[in-house]
């Protein structure tokens, strides 16, 4: 899987997969893995078998779970964790339907799915600030700021949310917010390089690193600089309300072992990068690339201020209800929310209803 396709899945999972949520609720996920409730089974070693589902290709957003497995944090908590590929219907559906116990997602997805009838919650928020970047090729000299995106072509994956974000950035910069759209291919870089589109969405901590190291060079704009409020990228770990109710001790053990894994990765980015490359061999990741990604995360304080984590004034993994609610309210104002039937929902979801900090180690 190319990094461009990973970006496609991320943007897709925010809205495109969510739009299909009603149909997916009834969709059988037997083809993507075991249909047994993993929480109820044990391994021959006496450890509780647990399934964690990726939300896209393995990357540094997942790294804390890989570290926790590699360093024995899950085993110490009595868990045998199986990290599995994302299901076709999405990680959120897999968790909602009991195919996976936990998955990587974000609070925006959790809210989207909750409006469509899913009963899932985010139990740990890793990323504390937006990492989305909206970019044109640096060689495209006609685009110097978001207002220059007016009348240009957006390489999109069909997300109303992305449209709202781009429109707000253009208008904030003095433009009209009018742009054409073309469906991006499996690689947004290629879509731009081919001339089929003028700009697209990437992530500073992954595709941005790729562009810096390997090209093509990009000219990028970030959401907070151009009027998009809150944190759109509240990436973290989700589970189902059913698991929380029936097995809160399992949730506590998994969350706190994962929390320890992310803390280790944040403090030891180079070693964590080596672990991810080793533990996810099928992803064919380059160690120098993963290291650079981790350093961008640490230097940018994406998971929180390292100094505050060290002195205990901030707990890594804390769900931020304030910044996510600001983003939810923005999406609601832009009329992007829909219910299971595709009808517009005009009430913003509440961040406090779709996430909890009760299982974190303080």
C-alpha positions in Angstrom: 0.0 0.0 0.0 1.4 3.4 -1.0 1.4 6.3 1.5 -0.9 8.2 -0.8 -3.5 5.4 -0.6 -3.1 5.4 3.2 -4.1 9.1 3.1 -7.1 8.1 0.9 -8.3 5.7 3.5 -7.9 8.2 6.3 -10.0 10.8 4.6 -12.4 8.1 3.4 -12.9 6.8 6.9 -14.0 10.2 8.2 -16.9 10.5 5.8 -17.1 8.2 2.9 -17.2 5.0 4.9 -19.5 6.7 7.4 -21.9 7.6 4.6 -22.2 3.9 4.0 -22.6 3.2 7.7 -26.3 2.3 7.6 -25.8 -0.5 5.1 -22.6 -1.6 6.7 -24.4 -2.0 10.0 -26.1 -5.1 8.6 -23.1 -6.3 6.6 -21.5 -9.5 7.7 -17.8 -9.1 8.4 -17.0 -12.8 8.5 -14.7 -12.5 5.6 -12.3 -10.1 7.4 -11.5 -12.3 10.4 -12.9 -14.3 13.2 -16.5 -13.7 14.1 -16.1 -14.8 17.6 -16.1 -12.3 20.4 -12.3 -12.2 21.1 -12.9 -10.9 24.6 -14.5 -14.2 25.6 -11.7 -16.5 24.5 -8.3 -17.3 26.0 -5.1 -18.6 24.6 -3.2 -21.7 25.5 -0.7 -19.5 27.4 -3.5 -18.4 29.8 -3.5 -14.9 28.3 -6.7 -13.2 27.2 -6.9 -13.1 23.4 -7.7 -9.6 22.1 -8.0 -8.2 18.6 -6.8 -4.7 17.6 -7.7 -3.6 14.1 -5.6 -1.1 12.1 -7.5 1.8 10.5 -5.2 1.9 7.5 -1.7 0.7 6.6 0.6 0.4 9.6 2.2 3.8 10.4 3.4 5.9 13.3 -0.2 6.6 14.5 -0.4 2.9 15.3 3.2 2.7 16.7 2.3 2.6 20.4 0.3 -0.6 20.0 3.2 -2.3 18.1 5.6 -1.1 20.8 3.3 -2.4 23.6 3.2 -5.8 22.0 7.0 -5.9 21.3 8.0 -4.7 24.7 5.7 -7.2 26.5 3.3 -4.5 28.0 0.3 -6.4 26.8 1.6 -9.7 28.0 2.4 -8.2 31.4 -1.3 -7.1 31.6 -2.4 -10.7 30.8 -3.3 -10.0 27.2 -2.4 -11.8 23.9 -3.0 -9.0 21.3 -3.5 -9.9 17.7 -3.0 -6.8 15.4 -5.1 -7.3 12.2 -5.6 -5.5 8.9 -8.5 -3.1 8.5 -11.8 -4.7 7.5 -13.4 -3.6 4.2 -16.3 -2.0 6.0 -14.0 -0.1 8.3 -12.5 -0.5 11.7 -15.4 1.3 13.3 -17.9 -1.2 12.0 -15.6 -4.1 13.1 -15.6 -2.8 16.6 -19.3 -2.0 16.6 -20.1 -5.5 15.4 -17.7 -7.3 17.8 -15.3 -8.5 15.1 -12.5 -6.5 16.8 -12.2 -5.6 20.4 -10.3 -2.3 19.8 -9.2 -0.3 16.8 -7.4 2.9 15.8 -9.8 5.6 14.7 -10.5 9.2 15.8 -13.3 11.0 17.7 -14.7 12.5 14.5 -15.3 9.0 13.1 -16.8 7.9 16.4 -19.2 10.8 16.3 -20.2 10.1 12.7 -20.9 6.5 13.4 -22.8 7.2 16.6 -25.2 9.4 14.6 -25.8 6.3 12.4 -26.6 4.0 15.3 -23.2 2.7 16.3 -22.4 2.3 20.0 -18.7 2.9 20.2 -16.4 5.2 22.2 -12.9 6.5 22.0 -11.0 5.4 25.1 -7.7 7.1 24.4 -6.7 10.1 22.3 -3.2 9.9 21.0 -3.0 13.0 18.7 -3.7 16.3 20.3 -3.5 18.7 17.3 -4.4 18.6 13.6 -1.9 17.1 11.2 -3.9 17.4 8.0 -2.2 19.6 5.4 -3.7 20.8 2.1 -1.1 21.0 -0.6 -0.3 21.8 -4.2 2.9 20.8 -5.9 5.6 23.3 -5.1 6.2 23.5 -8.9 2.7 25.0 -9.3 3.6 28.6 -8.9 0.0 29.8 -9.4 -0.9 28.6 -5.8 0.7 30.7 -3.1 -2.0 30.6 -0.4 -5.5 29.0 0.0 -7.3 31.8 -1.8 -5.5 30.7 -4.9 -7.3 27.3 -4.7 -10.4 29.1 -6.0 -11.4 27.7 -9.4 -8.7 25.0 -9.1 -9.3 21.2 -9.0 -9.4 19.3 -5.7 -8.2 15.6 -5.7 -10.9 14.3 -3.4 -12.3 11.1 -2.0 -15.8 12.3 -1.9 -15.9 13.6 1.7 -18.3 16.4 2.5 -16.1 17.1 5.5 -13.0 17.7 3.4 -15.1 20.0 1.1 -16.1 22.1 4.2 -12.6 22.3 5.4 -11.2 23.5 2.1 -14.0 25.9 1.6 -13.4 27.5 5.0 -9.7 27.8 4.4 -10.2 29.5 1.0 -12.8 31.9 2.3 -10.8 32.7 5.4 -7.9 33.7 3.0 -10.2 36.0 1.0 -11.4 33.7 -1.7 -14.9 32.6 -2.7 -14.5 28.9 -1.8 -15.4 27.7 -5.2 -13.4 24.7 -6.6 -13.8 21.8 -9.0 -13.3 18.2 -7.9 -11.9 15.0 -9.3 -11.8 11.6 -7.6 -8.3 10.9 -6.6 -6.6 7.7 -7.7 -4.8 5.4 -5.3 -2.0 7.9 -5.0 -2.7 11.6 -4.5 0.8 12.5 -5.4 0.3 10.9 -8.8 -3.0 12.6 -9.3 -1.4 16.0 -8.8 1.7 15.1 -10.9 -0.4 14.0 -13.8 -2.2 17.3 -13.9 -5.6 15.9 -13.2 -5.9 18.0 -10.0 -4.2 21.0 -8.5 -4.3 20.2 -4.8 -5.2 17.5 -2.3 -5.1 16.5 1.3 -2.2 14.9 3.1 -0.8 14.4 6.6 2.2 16.3 7.9 3.4 13.4 10.0 3.4 10.9 7.1 2.9 12.0 3.5 4.5 15.4 4.4 7.6 13.4 5.5 7.5 11.4 2.3 7.4 14.5 0.2 10.3 16.1 2.1 12.4 13.0 1.8 11.6 11.6 -1.6 9.5 14.2 -3.4 7.6 15.6 -5.1 8.0 18.8 -3.0 4.7 20.3 -1.8 3.4 23.8 -0.9 1.1 23.2 2.0 -1.5 25.0 4.2 -2.7 23.9 7.7 -6.2 24.2 9.0 -5.6 26.2 12.2 -3.8 28.9 10.2 -6.9 29.4 7.9 -9.9 29.5 10.1 -10.8 25.8 10.7 -11.4 25.5 14.5 -10.5 22.7 16.8 -8.8 19.4 16.2 -9.9 17.5 13.2 -7.4 14.7 13.8 -8.2 13.4 17.3 -6.7 10.0 16.5 -7.0 7.4 19.2 -8.2 4.0 20.2 -11.9 3.0 20.2 -13.9 0.1 21.6 -17.6 -0.7 21.8 -20.0 0.3 24.6 -20.7 -3.4 25.0 -17.1 -4.2 25.8 -17.0 -1.2 28.2 -20.1 -2.5 30.0 -19.3 -6.2 30.0 -15.5 -6.1 30.5 -14.3 -2.8 31.8 -11.2 -4.5 33.3 -10.1 -5.6 29.8 -10.5 -2.1 28.5 -8.4 -0.7 31.4 -5.7 -3.2 30.8 -5.5 -2.7 27.0 -5.7 1.1 27.3 -3.0 1.4 29.9 -0.6 -1.0 28.2 -1.2 0.9 24.9 -0.7 4.2 26.8 2.7 2.9 28.0 3.6 1.9 24.5 2.9 5.4 23.1 4.8 7.0 26.1 7.8 4.8 25.2 7.6 5.7 21.5 7.3 9.4 22.4 10.4 9.2 24.6 12.4 6.8 22.4 11.3 7.7 18.8 14.3 6.0 17.0 13.9 2.7 18.9 10.1 2.8 18.4 10.6 3.3 14.6 12.8 0.1 14.6 10.1 -1.8 16.4 7.4 -0.7 13.9 9.5 -1.8 10.9 10.2 -5.1 12.6 6.7 -5.8 13.8 5.0 -4.8 10.5 7.2 -6.4 7.9 4.4 -6.6 5.2 4.2 -2.8 5.2 7.8 -2.6 3.8 8.5 0.5 5.7 11.9 2.2 5.5 13.5 2.8 8.9 14.8 6.2 8.1 11.4 7.3 6.9 9.6 6.0 10.1 12.3 7.7 12.3 11.7 11.0 10.5 8.0 10.6 11.0 8.4 10.0 14.7 10.7 13.0 15.0 8.1 15.2 13.3 5.5 14.0 15.8 7.8 14.7 18.8 9.1 18.0 17.6 5.6 19.1 16.6 4.3 18.0 20.0 1.5 16.2 18.2 0.9 13.8 21.2 1.1 16.6 23.7 3.9 18.7 25.3 6.7 16.2 26.2 7.8 18.4 29.1 4.2 18.4 30.6 4.0 14.6 30.1 7.3 14.2 31.9 6.3 16.4 34.9 2.8 14.8 35.1 0.8 17.9 34.3 -0.5 16.2 31.1 -1.4 12.6 30.7 -0.6 11.2 27.3 -3.8 9.7 25.8 -6.2 12.2 27.3 -9.3 12.8 25.2 -9.6 16.5 24.5 -13.3 17.3 24.6 -12.9 21.0 24.0 -11.0 21.1 20.7 -12.9 18.2 19.2 -16.2 19.8 20.1 -15.1 23.0 18.3 -14.5 20.9 15.2 -17.8 19.1 15.6 -19.6 22.4 15.8 -17.8 23.6 12.7 -18.9 20.5 10.8 -22.5 21.0 12.0 -22.5 24.6 10.8 -21.3 23.3 7.4 -24.2 20.7 7.4 -21.9 17.7 6.9 -23.6 15.3 9.4 -26.1 12.7 8.2 -28.0 9.9 9.9 -28.2 6.3 8.8 -30.6 7.1 6.0 -28.4 9.9 4.6 -30.6 12.7 5.9 -28.8 15.8 7.2 -28.5 16.0 11.0 -28.6 19.6 12.2 -27.4 19.0 15.8 -23.7 18.6 16.5 -22.7 15.4 18.4 -21.2 15.9 21.8 -17.6 15.0 22.3 -18.2 13.9 25.9 -20.8 11.4 24.7 -18.4 9.6 22.3 -15.2 9.4 24.4 -14.1 8.7 27.9 -10.9 9.1 30.0 -11.9 6.7 32.7 -9.6 3.9 31.7 -6.3 5.9 31.4 -3.5 5.5 33.9 -3.3 8.9 35.6 
